[in-house]
Amino acid sequence: MHDIRAIRDNPAAFDAALGLRNMAPVSPEILSLDADRRARIASAEAAQAEQNRASKEAGAAKGRGDDAEFERLRALVTAKKDETARLQAEAAALDAKLRELLLAVPNLPLESVPAGQDEADNVEIRRWGEPREFGFAPREHFEIEAVRPGMDFETAAKLAGSRFVVLKGGVARIQRALAQFMLDLHSLEHGLEETWTPVLVLSEMMEGTGQLPKFGEDSYQTREGWWLIPTAEVTLTNTVNGELVDHASLPRRMVAHSQCFRSEAGSAGRDTAGMLRQHQFEKVEMVSITDAESGVAEHARMTRCAETVLERLGLPYRTIVLCGGDMGFGARITHDLEVWLPGQGRYREISSVSYCGDFQARRMNARYRPAGGGKPEFVHTLNGSGLAVGRALIAVLENGQQEDGSVILPEALHPYLGGRTRLDVDGVLR
């Protein structure tokens, strides 16, 4: 959420920053609503002052026996009391409307974010690894002979409908191994604290990280009011919701492996084959909570953490910075990592690493007191996939596929597979 004072001080700069997202100016509507709200507050304060003055004068009139003046002043007190209540109610209603409006405005991109309309305007920063040369036509993950016994879409459709999968045998174990490998790498080498959190959260938590109120249709809500998390970003970030944290405890770096749930409301007809886009999936999520000065450097660090996963797995990838028109609602800058999928013959997103500044912290009212003292400041938050486990599974299977239908597995996973190194054509780990 945005600081209304910053919008008042420089509305042109605010609208110019949103222009990087290809948005029309919104400050006139915000400032008009804010002016109406402040006018009601000022009028309520004036009416309250008149009420207090008339009440005091009524007491004096009563004391000197001036009954007529007392009655006049008493009526004025009642009228001003009613006027104050009405103005306060109007101000509260306008305040709620202003908050609702501010909650729907996305974060301001950093100046370094490239301008652009959509993913075609994203800018590649670097790439790692060379796509493998195949002596045969590489297949998509669900077409590989070794994978078919362990990736069951028909049973999943019977159980839950489309965009679900049942994993079995060797394929299921490879997915589990990937998650364990990622957790160990981030916790033991990258210094992130392994964390386990609920997958059901309150509405306030979804609002805190920006999924509500604008994107409710993208997530699932239970009849009891809980929301199924779309990513552990929601729970990890909200661990500081409403808190004044000790500056010495920053940065807080966390990592969690969780089930994630998304309705994919805006993706009808996209990636329907295989398990690239599912309603239920697994992610290893990284979240950092920092002070105001450290966020940009932490973003670079978190990007490297995600890149390292792909490098250890030997998967070619590229890192891109998203243009303003393609960036997520809560981000100030986002790096996407795209892994090479030979079955599709192109790079596909496997991680997004975003720096959010104090945007989420304002929604959560999460602050820290500077080390040198002074007024509390909002923390800065970052989040990133480290990685999407299902997509990592797809990449491992497609990049390791052999002409006979078996799959050679990355060396980094061998210890997590009991020393097994490949998935044979029958779907058995060997």
C-alpha positions, -999 to 999 in steps of 0.1 A, spaced: 0 0 0 11 35 -6 18 64 17 -9 90 11 15 118 22 40 109 -6 12 111 -31 1 145 -18 37 158 -19 45 147 -55 15 134 -74 32 139 -107 61 116 -97 36 90 -84 17 89 -117 49 89 -137 62 58 -118 29 40 -124 32 50 -161 60 24 -163 32 -1 -157 12 15 -185 -14 28 -161 -33 61 -165 -28 87 -137 -47 78 -105 -35 105 -82 -64 129 -91 -90 104 -79 -69 96 -48 -63 132 -39 -99 142 -44 -111 115 -21 -84 124 4 -94 161 3 -130 153 9 -120 131 39 -97 157 54 -124 184 49 -149 162 69 -123 157 96 -116 194 99 -154 202 99 -159 176 126 -132 191 147 -147 226 143 -181 213 153 -167 195 183 -150 227 194 -183 246 190 -201 219 210 -175 222 238 -177 260 238 -215 260 239 -215 234 267 -193 256 288 -214 287 281 -246 268 289 -232 259 323 -224 296 329 -260 306 318 -275 280 341 -254 294 370 -266 330 365 -302 319 360 -306 328 324 -329 300 314 -336 313 279 -299 314 270 -294 280 287 -320 264 265 -307 280 234 -272 268 242 -284 233 251 -301 230 218 -269 242 201 -249 216 220 -273 188 208 -271 201 172 -233 203 172 -231 168 187 -253 154 159 -232 174 133 -200 161 148 -212 125 147 -225 129 111 -192 144 99 -171 117 117 -192 90 101 -188 105 67 -150 109 73 -148 72 83 -167 61 52 -144 82 30 -113 68 48 -125 32 42 -131 41 5 -96 57 3 -80 26 18 -99 4 -6 -87 25 -35 -50 25 -23 -51 -12 -17 -59 -17 -54 -30 4 -67 1 -17 -75 36 -9 -63 58 17 -79 86 2 -101 122 12 -95 136 36 -120 158 9 -134 128 -12 -145 126 -13 -183 95 2 -199 73 -22 -218 39 -36 -224 42 -74 -218 67 -103 -217 80 -95 -251 96 -64 -236 114 -82 -208 152 -78 -208 176 -107 -206 204 -100 -180 224 -132 -184 222 -169 -193 240 -200 -180 246 -234 -196 242 -245 -231 211 -264 -242 220 -300 -249 222 -313 -285 199 -343 -289 204 -370 -315 167 -374 -316 135 -353 -313 132 -345 -275 99 -352 -260 78 -332 -234 79 -346 -199 46 -365 -201 56 -382 -233 89 -397 -220 85 -435 -217 102 -437 -183 78 -410 -169 45 -424 -181 41 -450 -153 47 -424 -126 27 -394 -139 -10 -402 -139 -34 -375 -152 -64 -398 -157 -66 -408 -121 -60 -372 -110 -89 -361 -132 -112 -387 -117 -102 -376 -82 -102 -338 -87 -108 -327 -123 -84 -311 -147 -50 -295 -138 -41 -321 -112 -17 -350 -113 -10 -382 -93 28 -389 -91 39 -425 -83 70 -445 -78 103 -432 -91 88 -399 -104 73 -391 -70 106 -398 -53 125 -375 -77 101 -347 -69 106 -353 -31 143 -354 -37 142 -321 -55 124 -304 -26 149 -318 0 179 -308 -21 166 -272 -24 158 -270 13 193 -283 22 210 -259 -2 192 -228 10 194 -236 47 229 -251 50 247 -230 23 227 -199 18 218 -192 54 180 -192 52 161 -205 82 141 -236 73 104 -229 83 72 -248 81 39 -229 80 1 -235 77 -14 -236 42 -46 -221 55 -46 -184 64 -69 -155 74 -80 -129 50 -58 -103 67 -27 -123 58 -37 -124 21 -43 -87 22 -10 -81 38 9 -96 9 -14 -82 -18 -35 -112 -29 -66 -94 -15 -87 -76 -22 -79 -74 -59 -69 -110 -67 -93 -131 -47 -105 -150 -77 -70 -164 -82 -71 -183 -49 -94 -207 -31 -114 -199 1 -130 -224 24 -165 -221 38 -150 -212 72 -133 -182 57 -97 -194 55 -77 -191 23 -55 -217 8 -21 -201 2 -10 -196 -34 26 -196 -21 44 -196 12 53 -160 6 20 -153 23 28 -170 55 65 -163 57 61 -126 50 33 -122 75 53 -136 103 61 -99 110 26 -87 105 18 -60 131 52 -63 148 79 -38 157 110 -59 151 144 -55 165 167 -40 139 195 -63 150 173 -93 139 174 -81 103 177 -94 77 155 -123 85 159 -150 58 135 -178 56 127 -208 33 97 -231 33 86 -261 12 48 -261 9 18 -272 -11 4 -242 -31 -30 -237 -45 -41 -214 -74 -74 -213 -93 -55 -202 -125 -86 -180 -132 -68 -160 -159 -51 -189 -176 -79 -207 -194 -65 -228 -223 -29 -222 -214 -5 -250 -208 -32 -276 -204 -10 -305 -213 13 -321 -186 19 -306 -152 33 -272 -161 3 -253 -148 -16 -269 -120 -42 -260 -93 -21 -277 -67 17 -277 -68 48 -275 -46 73 -247 -42 103 -240 -21 98 -203 -13 124 -178 0 114 -147 19 137 -120 33 127 -92 57 153 -63 56 157 -27 66 152 1 42 188 3 30 194 -34 23 166 -44 0 182 -39 -34 214 -58 -24 192 -85 -9 174 -89 -42 206 -96 -60 216 -121 -33 182 -139 -34 184 -141 -72 218 -159 -69 203 -183 -44 177 -194 -70 202 -195 -98 225 -217 -78 198 -244 -76 196 -246 -114 234 -246 -118 238 -274 -93 212 -294 -112 230 -287 -145 199 -270 -160 205 -243 -186 186 -211 -178 184 -174 -184 178 -145 -160 156 -117 -172 143 -84 -156 106 -79 -161 94 -48 -178 69 -26 -161 39 -40 -180 47 -76 -171 56 -71 -134 35 -84 -105 12 -63 -84 34 -60 -53 69 -58 -69 92 -29 -74 115 -50 -95 114 -87 -105 140 -111 -119 125 -142 -136 146 -173 -140 136 -193 -171 148 -229 -175 154 -246 -208 128 -272 -217 139 -292 -247 105 -308 -251 91 -273 -259 123 -260 -274 122 -228 -253 128 -213 -219 100 -213 -193 97 -195 -160 107 -215 -130 113 -187 -105 103 -151 -99 124 -131 -74 108 -98 -64 118 -68 -42 87 -51 -28 102 -23 -8 78 -12 21 47 -19 0 37 -51 18 49 -38 52 25 -8 51 -4 -33 45 9 -54 74 20 -25 96 53 -42 101 81 -19 114 116 -19 129 133 7 151 165 19 135 197 9 153 206 45 161 172 52 176 145 74 161 111 69 147 101 33 136 103 26 99 86 0 78 105 -31 70 113 -40 34 102 -74 20 114 -98 -7 102 -131 -20 113 -156 -46 109 -192 -57 138 -213 -49 124 -232 -69 90 -243 -82 94 -280 -75 71 -293 -102 87 -273 -129 121 -283 -117 109 -319 -120 98 -312 -156 132 -297 -164 151 -325 -149 131 -351 -168 132 -333 -202 169 -324 -200 180 -358 -189 159 -379 -213 176 -405 -235 167 -419 -269 156 -452 -254 131 -434 -231 151 -436 -199 162 -405 -179 197 -397 -166 193 -378 -133 215 -348 -120 244 -358 -98 232 -334 -71 201 -356 -66 220 -389 -63 224 -387 -25 187 -380 -21 178 -410 -43 199 -436 -24 226 -434 -49 203 -441 -79 213 -422 -110 186 -428 -136 149 -436 -142 147 -466 -165 121 -471 -192 98 -489 -168 98 -459 -145 120 -476 -119 149 -458 -102 182 -476 -109 
